[in-house]
Amino acid sequence: MNDTIYLAPMHGVTDYYFRNVYATYFTGIDLAISPFIDLLPGQSVKKSQIRGLLQENNERMPVIPQIMGNVADDFIFLATYLHDLGYDHINWNLGCPYRMVVKRKRGAGLLPHPELIEAFLEKVIPAIPAKLSIKLRLGLNSADEIEHVIPVLNRYPLTDVTIHPRIATQLYDGDVDMDAFERSAAQLNAPIVYNGDIVAVEGFQALRQRFPDINRWMIGRGVIRNPFLPALLKGVTIAADRQFEIFVEYHQALFETVTQVMAGPGHLLNKMKEYWSAFSESFENGRKVFKLIKKVNSVPAFQRATDEIFQKYRWLTGTDNTPS
Ligand SMILES: Cc1cc2nc3c(=O)[nH]c(=O)nc-3n(C[C@H](O)[C@H](O)[C@H](O)COP(=O)(O)O)c2cc1C
């Protein structure tokens, strides 16, 4: 079976410049969902929201724009705007777990309200010039919520439904609920995308064995941490030494790109620290590695720290960095 691997949307992490640098060095990702764009009131669009979706910024990796919001008319406006930019597929975010979001019945905040989801889809589906897919969790407060959402989703022609089998109150921690995932996947009519905690080849193979009918997989943190992972999952073998060399080149390119995109060294360092919170886990003594990066407060200190890491700490390959 041919697997399709999606790069998960990660706000502030998988932005267009990251996707472009990533796609220069690595294979295995088939397409990305963009980090969400917020619906603004009054059917307006900010240039800064759209920059990451301009075609000229997305020539290296196919991308599906993701929208977060609950006002059907505003969604129709934005989906039409994105269609005019060249997108014929939009993803709707029903999974964002943050308090400020869910309190306003956006993201995962809609999951306890299947009637609102239905009213939204009833209006949006016939009105947008694009296909729609959905990314969701099992629920806001309980994994039972999805049971009431599924019959609603089954009434509409969705391209696929990505399930991250956690509830919103877990954020991104704690166990994924694979039994609830299995039940939901069996009930949904649309093709399913599995998303959650794919970080190494072994775990992925176990998932494929358990779910032989699923061939769409979405990976977020696992790709940031080990950028070779999608290629490894597709059976490409890359020697550890070669992986390390490519990682060092990629890191340099990412650093240069982030330097251009960020306004000033403070923002640059914060962004690189965010990436290193994941990269460090692909090195032996990951905690120590991240400590070295976390304490830097200037660009030269950052460069010294990365030189030290590259000289002293061993790169772990995608098969031996199973999470502890
Ligand atoms: C920093 C961060 C930002 C995220 N931003 C988004 C987002 O914009 N839209 C979305 O649907 N999910 C978002 N997610 C959730 C991820 O897409 C994904 O569902 C989650 O990380 C679980 O997958 P993973 O275990 O492969 O990382 C975000 C997650 C993180 C950690």
Ligand as a Chemical Component Dictionary entry (heavy atoms), coordinates in Angstrom:
data_LIG
# 
_chem_comp.id                   LIG 
_chem_comp.type                 NON-POLYMER 
_chem_comp.pdbx_formal_charge   0 
_chem_comp.three_letter_code    LIG 
# 
loop_
_chem_comp_atom.comp_id 
_chem_comp_atom.atom_id 
_chem_comp_atom.alt_atom_id 
_chem_comp_atom.type_symbol 
_chem_comp_atom.charge 
_chem_comp_atom.model_Cartn_x 
_chem_comp_atom.model_Cartn_y 
_chem_comp_atom.model_Cartn_z 
_chem_comp_atom.pdbx_ordinal 
LIG C1  C1  C 0 3.821  24.122 18.564 1  
LIG C2  C2  C 0 2.637  23.424 17.945 2  
LIG C3  C3  C 0 1.833  24.138 17.067 3  
LIG C4  C4  C 0 0.707  23.513 16.487 4  
LIG N1  N1  N 0 -0.070 24.224 15.590 5  
LIG C5  C5  C 0 -1.134 23.603 14.992 6  
LIG C6  C6  C 0 -1.928 24.270 14.005 7  
LIG O1  O1  O 0 -1.677 25.415 13.602 8  
LIG N2  N2  N 0 -2.999 23.592 13.485 9  
LIG C7  C7  C 0 -3.306 22.292 13.861 10 
LIG O2  O2  O 0 -4.266 21.712 13.359 11 
LIG N3  N3  N 0 -2.539 21.643 14.769 12 
LIG C8  C8  C 0 -1.476 22.249 15.321 13 
LIG N4  N4  N 0 -0.686 21.550 16.187 14 
LIG C9  C9  C 0 -0.943 20.111 16.398 15 
LIG C10 C10 C 0 -0.127 19.259 15.421 16 
LIG O3  O3  O 0 -0.551 19.476 14.086 17 
LIG C11 C11 C 0 -0.269 17.756 15.736 18 
LIG O4  O4  O 0 -1.634 17.446 15.745 19 
LIG C12 C12 C 0 0.332  17.400 17.098 20 
LIG O5  O5  O 0 1.617  17.949 17.239 21 
LIG C13 C13 C 0 0.389  15.880 17.266 22 
LIG O6  O6  O 0 1.171  15.289 16.249 23 
LIG P1  P1  P 0 2.702  14.852 16.512 24 
LIG O7  O7  O 0 2.684  13.955 17.714 25 
LIG O8  O8  O 0 3.115  14.141 15.253 26 
LIG O9  O9  O 0 3.467  16.107 16.772 27 
LIG C14 C14 C 0 0.408  22.157 16.800 28 
LIG C15 C15 C 0 1.241  21.466 17.681 29 
LIG C16 C16 C 0 2.334  22.069 18.260 30 
LIG C17 C17 C 0 3.189  21.268 19.215 31 
# 
loop_
_chem_comp_bond.comp_id 
_chem_comp_bond.atom_id_1 
_chem_comp_bond.atom_id_2 
_chem_comp_bond.value_order 
_chem_comp_bond.pdbx_ordinal 
LIG C1  C2  SING 1  
LIG C2  C3  SING 2  
LIG C2  C16 DOUB 3  
LIG C3  C4  DOUB 4  
LIG C4  N1  SING 5  
LIG C4  C14 SING 6  
LIG N1  C5  DOUB 7  
LIG C5  C6  SING 8  
LIG C5  C8  SING 9  
LIG C6  O1  DOUB 10 
LIG C6  N2  SING 11 
LIG N2  C7  SING 12 
LIG C7  O2  DOUB 13 
LIG C7  N3  SING 14 
LIG N3  C8  DOUB 15 
LIG C8  N4  SING 16 
LIG N4  C9  SING 17 
LIG N4  C14 SING 18 
LIG C9  C10 SING 19 
LIG C10 O3  SING 20 
LIG C10 C11 SING 21 
LIG C11 O4  SING 22 
LIG C11 C12 SING 23 
LIG C12 O5  SING 24 
LIG C12 C13 SING 25 
LIG C13 O6  SING 26 
LIG O6  P1  SING 27 
LIG P1  O7  DOUB 28 
LIG P1  O8  SING 29 
LIG P1  O9  SING 30 
LIG C14 C15 DOUB 31 
LIG C15 C16 SING 32 
LIG C16 C17 SING 33 
# 
